[in-house]
Amino acid sequence: MSLRRPRVSCPQRRRFPWLLFLAGLLLATITARATTYVRLRFPDLVHYSSAIARVRCVGADTRVENGEIFTDTRFHVLQTEKGLLPASIVVRQPGGKFQHLVSHVEGAPEFRIGEEVYLFLWGRPGRQFYVLGWSQGTFRVHRDALSGKETVTQDSAEMPVFDPETHAFTKMGVKNLRIDVFQERVRREVLRTLP
C-alpha cells in the first residue's frame, strides 16, 4: 500500500499563504481591540494611589499626542483622604472626541461637568494625574433626591474584571455603599498603609 500526498493545484498553493495571512490579520484585529482588567483589591487601590480625593468635574480638553487622543479633565478638589493636592487638578485619560475623531477606550472613565466622584489617583502635583485602575479607581457619588443621603458606586461594579485568585472574570466592586461607610473604609486603609 502506498501513501500519496494529494495533489494541490498551483492556484490553490498560491491562495493558501493569503488565506493564512488574512486569518492572522483577523485574529490580530480581534485581540488588539480586547482589553483585560486585572482586579485591584480595595487595599491595593489605597496602597498604590498617591492621592485619594472627592472632586467635582469643572471641564475638559481633548488633544492628540503621538497619534493618540487624550482627554484632560479638570477637577476642583472638595476633600482629600490621602496625599497632598492643590485646589484644582487635571486628570488625563485615554480617548475622547477631537474634532471629527472619536476614540473610546473600554474601562477609561468619562466625566460630566458638575458631577462629583472619589478618585484614586496616581501622579505628582504640578503634573496631570491618572486614575489608578481606570474604572476601578473611580467611585461616583449619588445623592438621593428625597432624603439627600449619598452613596458611592465603583465604575467597575458592572464590568467583568479578571480575578487572578480565582482565574475567572467576575463583576465585583462597591455598589450603592453609604458615603460614611465608604469614607471610613478609605480612612482605615490609609492608616494601615502608613509606616
FIKE-358771 format. One line per 5 residues: number of its first residue (from 1); their letters; for each residue z negated, y negated, x of N, C-alpha, C, O, CB. Coordinates in steps of 0.02 Angstrom, whole numbers, m for minus. Glycine has a CB too. Layout:
% residues N
NUM) a) Z,Y,X,Z,Y,X,Z,Y,X,Z,Y,X,Z,Y,X ~ ... .
% end
This chain:
% residues 195
1) mslrr) 0,58,42,0,0,0,0,m61,45,m42,m69,89,m61,0,m48 ~ 46,m104,33,50,m164,75,28,m225,34,43,m230,m26,121,m174,103 ~ m6,m269,68,m28,m330,36,19,m386,56,31,m398,115,m101,m347,54 ~ 46,m419,6,91,m475,20,60,m539,m7,28,m540,m60,160,m464,m12 ~ 71,m591,30,50,m656,5,102,m680,m44,162,m671,m33,40,m706,63 .
6) prvsc) 79,m711,m98,128,m737,m145,168,m793,m113,143,m833,m74,94,m761,m210 ~ 231,m795,m132,274,m847,m105,263,m912,m144,259,m914,m205,349,m826,m109 ~ 257,m965,m105,248,m1031,m135,309,m1072,m116,328,m1076,m58,182,m1065,m111 ~ 339,m1101,m166,399,m1140,m153,383,m1203,m113,325,m1224,m111,434,m1158,m219 ~ 432,m1231,m83,425,m1291,m42,398,m1350,m83,352,m1385,m60,492,m1310,m9 .
11) pqrrr) 423,m1363,m143,395,m1418,m183,322,m1407,m201,283,m1455,m203,435,m1428,m247 ~ 302,m1345,m213,232,m1331,m229,188,m1343,m168,132,m1368,m175,225,m1258,m253 ~ 212,m1325,m108,174,m1338,m47,164,m1412,m35,112,m1433,m9,208,m1305,13 ~ 213,m1452,m52,207,m1525,m43,160,m1556,m94,126,m1605,m79,276,m1557,m48 ~ 158,m1527,m153,114,m1554,m205,40,m1538,m193,m3,m1577,m213,135,m1526,m272 .
16) fpwll) 26,m1483,m163,m43,m1461,m154,m86,m1512,m116,m140,m1528,m140,m44,m1395,m118 ~ m65,m1538,m58,m107,m1589,m25,m118,m1651,m68,m172,m1681,m66,m75,m1610,41 ~ m68,m1671,m107,m76,m1728,m151,m127,m1714,m206,m166,m1758,m224,m9,m1748,m182 ~ m126,m1654,m232,m175,m1635,m283,m246,m1636,m254,m293,m1659,m286,m159,m1566,m312 ~ m253,m1610,m193,m318,m1612,m160,m340,m1685,m148,m398,m1702,m159,m315,m1575,m93 .
21) flagl) m294,m1726,m126,m310,m1796,m114,m332,m1831,m178,m382,m1866,m178,m249,m1833,m84 ~ m295,m1820,m233,m313,m1851,m297,m380,m1826,m323,m419,m1865,m350,m258,m1839,m348 ~ m393,m1761,m315,m457,m1734,m337,m514,m1764,m296,m566,m1782,m324,m457,m1656,m330 ~ m504,m1771,m231,m555,m1802,m188,m566,m1874,m206,m622,m1898,m207,m535,m1796,m115 ~ m511,m1910,m221,m516,m1980,m241,m555,m1987,m306,m596,m2033,m314,m446,m2011,m247 .
26) llati) m541,m1943,m353,m577,m1943,m417,m652,m1931,m406,m693,m1966,m435,m548,m1891,m464 ~ m669,m1881,m365,m740,m1868,m351,m773,m1926,m316,m830,m1943,m332,m747,m1805,m309 ~ m739,m1957,m269,m767,m2015,m234,m780,m2073,m282,m830,m2108,m276,m721,m2037,m176 ~ m734,m2083,m328,m741,m2137,m377,m801,m2124,m422,m839,m2170,m437,m678,m2144,m419 ~ m809,m2063,m444,m865,m2046,m488,m931,m2055,m452,m977,m2085,m480,m858,m1973,m514 .
31) tarat) m937,m2029,m391,m1000,m2034,m355,m1014,m2104,m331,m1073,m2122,m324,m1001,m1986,m297 ~ m964,m2144,m317,m975,m2212,m294,m1006,m2255,m348,m1041,m2303,m333,m910,m2243,m270 ~ m994,m2239,m411,m1021,m2279,m466,m1091,m2256,m487,m1124,m2288,m527,m975,m2276,m526 ~ m1113,m2199,m459,m1178,m2172,m478,m1234,m2206,m439,m1226,m2223,m381,m1180,m2097,m466 ~ m1290,m2217,m473,m1349,m2245,m442,m1408,m2200,m460,m1418,m2185,m519,m1362,m2319,m463 .
36) tyvrl) m1446,m2180,m410,m1504,m2139,m422,m1565,m2178,m401,m1568,m2205,m346,m1499,m2071,m385 ~ m1615,m2180,m444,m1677,m2215,m429,m1731,m2164,m417,m1742,m2119,m457,m1696,m2263,m486 ~ m1765,m2172,m360,m1822,m2129,m346,m1884,m2165,m373,m1894,m2224,m360,m1829,m2115,m269 ~ m1924,m2129,m410,m1983,m2158,m442,m2031,m2185,m391,m2049,m2152,m342,m2017,m2106,m486 ~ m2053,m2246,m403,m2107,m2276,m365,m2169,m2275,m409,m2170,m2304,m463,m2089,m2350,m342 .
41) rfpdl) m2220,m2241,m385,m2283,m2240,m423,m2312,m2311,m424,m2298,m2351,m379,m2334,m2189,m392 ~ m2353,m2326,m473,m2383,m2392,m480,m2420,m2413,m416,m2411,m2469,m393,m2430,m2394,m540 ~ m2461,m2369,m387,m2494,m2388,m324,m2445,m2405,m268,m2459,m2448,m227,m2540,m2332,m301 ~ m2388,m2371,m267,m2336,m2386,m216,m2306,m2454,m228,m2294,m2492,m180,m2281,m2332,m217 ~ m2293,m2471,m291,m2267,m2538,m306,m2314,m2592,m281,m2293,m2641,m251,m2255,m2545,m382 .
46) vhyss) m2379,m2582,m295,m2428,m2632,m273,m2431,m2634,m197,m2432,m2689,m168,m2497,m2615,m303 ~ m2434,m2577,m166,m2441,m2574,m93,m2382,m2605,m56,m2392,m2645,m10,m2449,m2501,m71 ~ m2321,m2589,m76,m2262,m2611,m39,m2239,m2682,m58,m2199,m2712,m22,m2206,m2564,m52 ~ m2265,m2709,m112,m2244,m2777,m131,m2281,m2828,m86,m2339,m2819,m68,m2260,m2792,m206 ~ m2245,m2881,m68,m2277,m2935,m30,m2310,m2985,m77,m2353,m3023,m55,m2226,m2970,16 .
51) aiarv) m2290,m2985,m140,m2320,m3029,m190,m2310,m2999,m259,m2261,m2965,m273,m2289,m3101,m186 ~ m2358,m3013,m303,m2353,m2994,m373,m2371,m3056,m413,m2423,m3087,m401,m2401,m2932,m391 ~ m2329,m3074,m461,m2342,m3135,m498,m2313,m3133,m568,m2265,m3098,m583,m2312,m3195,m462 ~ m2347,m3171,m612,m2319,m3184,m678,m2278,m3248,m671,m2303,m3300,m648,m2376,m3191,m735 ~ m2215,m3245,m691,m2169,m3301,m681,m2130,m3315,m744,m2125,m3273,m789,m2120,m3286,m622 .
56) rcvga) m2102,m3375,m748,m2059,m3395,m804,m1990,m3412,m776,m1986,m3451,m728,m2089,m3455,m845 ~ m1938,m3384,m804,m1870,m3397,m782,m1849,m3468,m802,m1857,m3488,m860,m1820,m3345,m811 ~ m1824,m3507,m753,m1803,m3576,m768,m1729,m3588,m755,m1703,m3641,m772,m1844,m3624,m727 ~ m1694,m3539,m726,m1622,m3548,m714,m1595,m3497,m665,m1632,m3458,m636,m1608,m3618,m689 ~ m1529,m3498,m657,m1497,m3451,m611,m1431,m3478,m586,m1398,m3517,m620,m1486,m3383,m646 .
61) dtrve) m1414,m3458,m525,m1350,m3474,m494,m1319,m3409,m470,m1354,m3366,m444,m1358,m3526,m436 ~ m1254,m3404,m478,m1219,m3344,m455,m1172,m3364,m399,m1140,m3416,m400,m1180,m3310,m512 ~ m1168,m3320,m348,m1125,m3334,m291,m1093,m3270,m265,m1116,m3215,m280,m1164,m3369,m235 ~ m1040,m3279,m226,m1007,m3223,m194,m1019,m3228,m119,m1007,m3280,m89,m930,m3222,m210 ~ m1043,m3173,m90,m1054,m3169,m18,m1026,m3103,7,m1044,m3050,m20,m1129,m3177,1 .
66) ngeif) m983,m3105,56,m952,m3045,85,m920,m3001,31,m923,m2940,35,m1004,m3005,123 ~ m890,m3032,m18,m854,m2996,m71,m899,m2968,m126,m874,m2934,m171,m817,m2941,m40 ~ m963,m2980,m123,m1010,m2955,m173,m1038,m3014,m214,m1048,m3068,m187,m1067,m2915,m140 ~ m1051,m3002,m278,m1080,m3053,m322,m1156,m3044,m323,m1181,m2989,m331,m1051,m3049,m394 ~ m1191,m3100,m314,m1264,m3101,m316,m1287,m3156,m364,m1254,m3207,m371,m1295,m3111,m246 .
71) tdtrf) m1343,m3144,m397,m1373,m3195,m440,m1441,m3214,m410,m1484,m3172,m399,m1381,m3170,m513 ~ m1449,m3279,m398,m1513,m3307,m375,m1547,m3338,m435,m1524,m3389,m461,m1503,m3359,m318 ~ m1601,m3308,m458,m1638,m3332,m517,m1698,m3372,m495,m1737,m3350,m452,m1659,m3273,m563 ~ m1707,m3430,m525,m1763,m3474,m509,m1820,m3462,m559,m1808,m3457,m619,m1742,m3549,m509 ~ m1880,m3457,m532,m1939,m3446,m574,m1993,m3497,m557,m2000,m3518,m499,m1966,m3374,m564 .
76) hvlqt) m2031,m3515,m608,m2092,m3554,m598,m2149,m3503,m597,m2155,m3462,m643,m2102,m3609,m656 ~ m2191,m3506,m546,m2247,m3459,m539,m2304,m3481,m583,m2330,m3537,m576,m2270,m3454,m464 ~ m2325,m3437,m629,m2379,m3452,m676,m2446,m3426,m652,m2498,m3458,m661,m2363,m3423,m744 ~ m2445,m3367,m620,m2507,m3335,m599,m2490,m3286,m543,m2442,m3247,m550,m2543,m3298,m660 ~ m2528,m3287,m489,m2516,m3242,m433,m2572,m3190,m430,m2631,m3207,m431,m2512,m3281,m367 .
81) ekgll) m2552,m3127,m426,m2601,m3072,m421,m2607,m3046,m350,m2658,m3018,m331,m2580,m3015,m468 ~ m2554,m3056,m310,m2555,m3033,m240,m2510,m3079,m200,m2457,m3100,m224,m2532,m2959,m234 ~ m2530,m3095,m139,m2489,m3136,m94,m2497,m3210,m108,m2532,m3231,m154,m2418,m3116,m101 ~ m2463,m3249,m66,m2462,m3322,m73,m2391,m3343,m91,m2343,m3328,m56,m2486,m3357,m8 ~ m2386,m3379,m147,m2320,m3401,m171,m2322,m3476,m183,m2373,m3504,m203,m2300,m3363,m235 .
86) pasiv) m2265,m3509,m172,m2260,m3580,m191,m2254,m3585,m267,m2252,m3534,m302,m2198,m3614,m157 ~ m2252,m3646,m293,m2249,m3657,m365,m2184,m3630,m395,m2182,m3611,m454,m2256,m3731,m381 ~ m2130,m3629,m356,m2065,m3604,m379,m2037,m3555,m327,m2044,m3566,m267,m2015,m3662,m392 ~ m2004,m3503,m351,m1973,m3454,m307,m1902,m3439,m330,m1884,m3453,m387,m2016,m3389,m303 ~ m1863,m3410,m285,m1796,m3386,m301,m1794,m3311,m288,m1815,m3287,m236,m1741,m3424,m258 .
91) vrqpg) m1768,m3274,m337,m1762,m3201,m332,m1689,m3183,m333,m1652,m3202,m378,m1800,m3165,m389 ~ m1667,m3146,m282,m1596,m3126,m277,m1588,m3055,m303,m1626,m3010,m286,m1571,m3131,m203 ~ m1537,m3047,m345,m1519,m2982,m372,m1444,m2970,m364,m1406,m3018,m367,m1539,m2977,m447 ~ m1423,m2908,m353,m1351,m2895,m351,m1322,m2899,m421,m1354,m2883,m470,m1338,m2825,m320 ~ m1259,m2922,m424,m1224,m2925,m488,m1228,m2994,m519,m1263,m3039,m494,m1252,m2875,m536 .
96) gkfqh) m1192,m3002,m573,m1190,m3065,m609,m1120,m3084,m629,m1073,m3044,m622,m1220,m3120,m567 ~ m1112,m3144,m655,m1046,m3168,m676,m1028,m3228,m633,m1065,m3278,m631,m1045,m3186,m753 ~ m972,m3225,m599,m947,m3279,m557,m876,m3294,m578,m831,m3253,m569,m951,m3260,m481 ~ m865,m3353,m607,m801,m3374,m634,m777,m3321,m683,m809,m3311,m735,m749,m3385,m578 ~ m722,m3287,m669,m696,m3237,m716,m715,m3165,m696,m695,m3117,m729,m620,m3242,m720 .
101) lvshv) m755,m3158,m643,m776,m3092,m620,m846,m3075,m645,m890,m3117,m645,m774,m3089,m543 ~ m855,m3012,m665,m920,m2989,m688,m937,m2926,m649,m897,m2880,m643,m921,m2976,m765 ~ m998,m2925,m621,m1022,m2866,m584,m1088,m2845,m615,m1136,m2884,m617,m1029,m2882,m508 ~ m1091,m2784,m639,m1153,m2757,m668,m1178,m2702,m622,m1141,m2655,m607,m1142,m2731,m741 ~ m1241,m2708,m600,m1271,m2656,m559,m1326,m2624,m599,m1376,m2655,m618,m1299,m2687,m492 .
106) egape) m1318,m2560,m613,m1366,m2523,m654,m1435,m2525,m621,m1442,m2510,m562,m1343,m2449,m663 ~ m1484,m2545,m660,m1553,m2547,m635,m1574,m2615,m609,m1634,m2627,m601,m1561,m2497,m582 ~ m1526,m2659,m594,m1544,m2726,m571,m1563,m2767,m633,m1522,m2774,m678,m1485,m2760,m531 ~ m1623,m2795,m634,m1644,m2832,m694,m1605,m2897,m703,m1584,m2928,m655,m1718,m2847,m691 ~ m1597,m2916,m765,m1566,m2980,m783,m1618,m3019,m821,m1657,m2991,m860,m1500,m2971,m825 .
111) frige) m1619,m3085,m811,m1671,m3127,m840,m1641,m3181,m884,m1585,m3204,m872,m1714,m3158,m785 ~ m1679,m3201,m935,m1658,m3254,m981,m1703,m3315,m969,m1763,m3308,m956,m1662,m3231,m1055 ~ m1674,m3373,m973,m1712,m3435,m964,m1768,m3437,m1016,m1757,m3426,m1076,m1666,m3497,m970 ~ m1828,m3452,m993,m1886,m3458,m1037,m1928,m3395,m1041,m1986,m3399,m1061,m1864,m3477,m1104 ~ m1901,m3337,m1024,m1941,m3276,m1031,m1991,m3270,m974,m1980,m3295,m919,m1895,m3214,m1032 .
116) evylf) m2047,m3237,m988,m2099,m3226,m939,m2102,m3152,m920,m2096,m3108,m963,m2168,m3249,m966 ~ m2110,m3140,m856,m2112,m3072,m829,m2163,m3069,m773,m2179,m3120,m741,m2042,m3049,m805 ~ m2188,m3009,m761,m2225,m2995,m699,m2176,m2963,m652,m2142,m2915,m670,m2288,m2949,m712 ~ m2171,m2990,m591,m2126,m2962,m541,m2165,m2938,m480,m2210,m2972,m455,m2074,m3015,m520 ~ m2146,m2880,m456,m2172,m2853,m394,m2119,m2872,m342,m2064,m2844,m341,m2186,m2774,m397 .
121) lwgrp) m2137,m2918,m298,m2087,m2950,m254,m2093,m2925,m183,m2146,m2904,m160,m2095,m3024,m256 ~ m2036,m2928,m150,m2033,m2911,m79,m1996,m2968,m45,m1941,m2988,m67,m1997,m2842,m67 ~ m2024,m2995,7,m1992,m3050,43,m2044,m3097,72,m2103,m3081,76,m1946,m3089,m4 ~ m2020,m3156,94,m2063,m3205,125,m2053,m3273,93,m1998,m3290,72,m2050,m3210,201 ~ m2107,m3312,87,m2100,m3381,62,m2052,m3420,106,m2049,m3411,167,m2169,m3416,58 .
126) grqfy) m2014,m3465,75,m1964,m3503,111,m1895,m3471,108,m1845,m3503,124,m1985,m3511,182 ~ m1892,m3410,87,m1829,m3374,79,m1829,m3344,9,m1879,m3345,m26,m1820,m3318,133 ~ m1770,m3318,m12,m1770,m3287,m78,m1808,m3221,m75,m1813,m3189,m23,m1697,m3276,m102 ~ m1834,m3202,m132,m1869,m3138,m139,m1823,m3088,m172,m1770,m3105,m198,m1935,m3147,m181 ~ m1844,m3025,m170,m1809,m2970,m204,m1861,m2935,m247,m1920,m2933,m230,m1775,m2921,m153 .
131) vlgws) m1839,m2906,m303,m1884,m2867,m345,m1888,m2797,m317,m1838,m2762,m311,m1860,m2866,m420 ~ m1948,m2776,m299,m1959,m2710,m271,m1944,m2657,m323,m1973,m2657,m377,m2032,m2703,m244 ~ m1898,m2612,m307,m1881,m2559,m354,m1841,m2581,m414,m1835,m2544,m463,m1943,m2526,m378 ~ m1813,m2642,m411,m1773,m2671,m465,m1807,m2665,m532,m1856,m2700,m545,m1705,m2637,m468 ~ m1783,m2621,m576,m1812,m2616,m643,m1883,m2589,m641,m1922,m2601,m688,m1768,m2571,m687 .
136) qgtfr) m1900,m2552,m589,m1968,m2525,m584,m2019,m2580,m568,m2078,m2573,m585,m1971,m2471,m531 ~ m1998,m2634,m535,m2042,m2688,m517,m2038,m2747,m565,m2062,m2801,m549,m2027,m2711,m449 ~ m2009,m2736,m624,m2001,m2789,m675,m2039,m2769,m737,m2026,m2716,m767,m1926,m2802,m691 ~ m2088,m2810,m757,m2129,m2797,m816,m2122,m2857,m863,m2146,m2911,m847,m2205,m2785,m796 ~ m2091,m2847,m920,m2078,m2901,m967,m2139,m2913,m1011,m2170,m2866,m1036,m2016,m2885,m1010 .
141) vhrda) m2155,m2977,m1021,m2212,m2997,m1063,m2186,m3008,m1134,m2139,m3046,m1144,m2247,m3061,m1034 ~ m2218,m2976,m1182,m2201,m2984,m1253,m2262,m3012,m1289,m2318,m2988,m1279,m2178,m2916,m1284 ~ m2251,m3062,m1330,m2306,m3092,m1368,m2294,m3078,m1443,m2241,m3095,m1470,m2310,m3170,m1355 ~ m2343,m3048,m1475,m2338,m3034,m1546,m2341,m3100,m1584,m2386,m3140,m1574,m2395,m2986,m1569 ~ m2292,m3111,m1628,m2286,m3175,m1664,m2345,m3187,m1711,m2365,m3244,m1722,m2222,m3177,m1704 .
146) lsgke) m2372,m3134,m1740,m2428,m3142,m1787,m2495,m3148,m1753,m2534,m3194,m1768,m2429,m3084,m1835 ~ m2510,m3103,m1708,m2576,m3102,m1677,m2580,m3144,m1613,m2635,m3165,m1594,m2596,m3031,m1661 ~ m2523,m3155,m1580,m2523,m3191,m1516,m2542,m3147,m1458,m2544,m3171,m1401,m2570,m3250,m1520 ~ m2557,m3083,m1470,m2576,m3037,m1417,m2515,m3020,m1375,m2460,m3013,m1400,m2609,m2973,m1446 ~ m2528,m3013,m1310,m2473,m2999,m1263,m2477,m2927,m1237,m2530,m2899,m1226,m2475,m3048,m1205 .
151) tvtqd) m2418,m2899,m1226,m2410,m2833,m1196,m2357,m2839,m1141,m2319,m2887,m1139,m2392,m2779,m1249 ~ m2355,m2788,m1098,m2302,m2785,m1047,m2267,m2718,m1053,m2297,m2667,m1069,m2331,m2795,m976 ~ m2203,m2719,m1038,m2162,m2659,m1036,m2120,m2660,m973,m2086,m2710,m958,m2117,m2652,m1099 ~ m2123,m2606,m936,m2085,m2599,m874,m2012,m2586,m891,m1997,m2544,m934,m2114,m2542,m830 ~ m1966,m2621,m858,m1894,m2611,m872,m1873,m2538,m864,m1830,m2515,m901,m1853,m2655,m826 .
156) saemp) m1902,m2502,m817,m1882,m2433,m805,m1912,m2383,m854,m1899,m2323,m848,m1900,m2413,m735 ~ m1951,m2407,m903,m1982,m2361,m951,m1931,m2322,m992,m1946,m2267,m1016,m2028,m2399,m998 ~ m1871,m2349,m1000,m1819,m2316,m1039,m1762,m2290,m996,m1710,m2269,m1022,m1792,m2362,m1092 ~ m1770,m2292,m930,m1716,m2272,m885,m1736,m2207,m849,m1792,m2202,m823,m1702,m2329,m833 ~ m1691,m2158,m846,m1707,m2097,m809,m1713,m2112,m735,m1669,m2142,m704,m1653,m2042,m821 .
161) vfdpe) m1770,m2092,m706,m1784,m2103,m636,m1800,m2036,m604,m1834,m1994,m634,m1844,m2154,m626 ~ m1775,m2025,m542,m1787,m1962,m508,m1859,m1959,m482,m1881,m2004,m446,m1737,m1953,m450 ~ m1894,m1907,m501,m1963,m1897,m479,m1962,m1845,m423,m1949,m1786,m436,m2009,m1875,m538 ~ m1976,m1866,m360,m1972,m1819,m305,m2025,m1764,m308,m2017,m1711,m277,m1979,m1855,m240 ~ m2079,m1775,m345,m2131,m1724,m351,m2108,m1666,m395,m2121,m1608,m380,m2195,m1754,m379 .
166) thaft) m2074,m1682,m450,m2051,m1630,m496,m1978,m1611,m485,m1954,m1562,m514,m2061,m1652,m568 ~ m1942,m1649,m444,m1871,m1639,m431,m1830,m1641,m495,m1784,m1601,m506,m1860,m1572,m396 ~ m1848,m1688,m538,m1813,m1695,m602,m1809,m1769,m621,m1847,m1810,m596,m1848,m1654,m658 ~ m1762,m1784,m665,m1756,m1852,m692,m1800,m1857,m753,m1797,m1816,m798,m1681,m1869,m709 ~ m1841,m1910,m754,m1886,m1920,m811,m1887,m1994,m830,m1873,m2037,m789,m1957,m1895,m795 .
171) kmgvk) m1903,m2007,m892,m1915,m2075,m915,m1990,m2086,m913,m2027,m2053,m950,m1884,m2088,m987 ~ m2011,m2131,m872,m2082,m2145,m868,m2092,m2218,m849,m2047,m2249,m821,m2117,m2098,m819 ~ m2149,m2243,m863,m2164,m2311,m846,m2210,m2342,m898,m2227,m2310,m948,m2100,m2353,m839 ~ m2229,m2403,m884,m2275,m2439,m928,m2237,m2463,m990,m2184,m2493,m984,m2308,m2499,m891 ~ m2265,m2450,m1049,m2233,m2471,m1111,m2285,m2497,m1159,m2332,m2462,m1178,m2192,m2413,m1142 .
176) nlrid) m2277,m2560,m1180,m2321,m2592,m1229,m2395,m2588,m1210,m2437,m2574,m1252,m2311,m2561,m1296 ~ m2409,m2600,m1146,m2478,m2599,m1121,m2508,m2669,m1131,m2477,m2719,m1114,m2481,m2578,m1047 ~ m2569,m2671,m1157,m2603,m2736,m1167,m2606,m2773,m1100,m2618,m2742,m1048,m2674,m2726,m1196 ~ m2596,m2838,m1102,m2592,m2878,m1041,m2657,m2876,m1001,m2655,m2875,m939,m2574,m2949,m1058 ~ m2713,m2875,m1034,m2777,m2874,m998,m2786,m2807,m961,m2814,m2806,m906,m2836,m2885,m1046 .
181) vfqer) m2764,m2753,m991,m2768,m2687,m959,m2721,m2685,m898,m2739,m2660,m845,m2750,m2630,m1009 ~ m2661,m2713,m906,m2613,m2715,m852,m2640,m2756,m794,m2637,m2735,m736,m2546,m2745,m876 ~ m2667,m2816,m809,m2693,m2859,m756,m2751,m2825,m719,m2755,m2829,m658,m2717,m2925,m786 ~ m2794,m2791,m755,m2850,m2756,m723,m2824,m2700,m678,m2849,m2690,m623,m2897,m2727,m776 ~ m2774,m2664,m701,m2745,m2610,m661,m2714,m2638,m596,m2722,m2609,m543,m2691,m2572,m701 .
186) vrrev) m2678,m2694,m602,m2648,m2725,m543,m2703,m2747,m495,m2699,m2732,m435,m2604,m2786,m564 ~ m2753,m2781,m519,m2807,m2807,m476,m2844,m2750,m441,m2862,m2755,m383,m2856,m2849,m518 ~ m2856,m2695,m478,m2890,m2637,m448,m2849,m2608,m391,m2876,m2590,m339,m2903,m2584,m502 ~ m2783,m2603,m401,m2739,m2576,m348,m2733,m2624,m289,m2730,m2602,m232,m2669,m2562,m376 ~ m2732,m2689,m303,m2728,m2738,m248,m2791,m2731,m205,m2786,m2732,m144,m2722,m2812,m276 .
191) lrtlp) m2849,m2725,m237,m2911,m2717,m198,m2911,m2654,m156,m2938,m2653,m101,m2971,m2717,m246 ~ m2880,m2601,m182,m2877,m2537,m144,m2832,m2544,m82,m2843,m2509,m33,m2851,m2480,m189 ~ m2783,m2589,m85,m2737,m2596,m28,m2763,m2642,26,m2735,m2645,81,m2670,m2621,m52 ~ m2817,m2679,12,m2845,m2724,62,m2878,m2685,117,m2907,m2633,105,m2897,m2772,30 ~ m2873,m2710,181,m2903,m2674,237,m2978,m2676,236,m3011,m2648,280,m2879,m2703,302 .
% end
